[in-house]
């Protein structure tokens, strides 16, 4: 995803792009957050921890 941001102006990543309406930076933030959560849950299940 970050390679999609290369070459864009300062303004372009902040504005929504049809058809999703998500700005590129919003999508990158969403994917990063989801990946961190998935990795954290994987570690918790591997060591027997329980958490949200």
C-alpha positions, 0 to 999 in steps of 0.5 A: 500500500505505501508504494501507492502513496509515492508520487502523489502530492501532499493533498492527494492522499488526504482526499477520498477516491471513488468508488470506496470514498476512502482517502489513501491515508485513511485506508493505510491507517485502517490496514495498519491497525487491523494488522497490528490487532491480528498480530497481537491476537496471534501472540496472545493465543500462542502464549495463552494470554486472554485480551481484547 
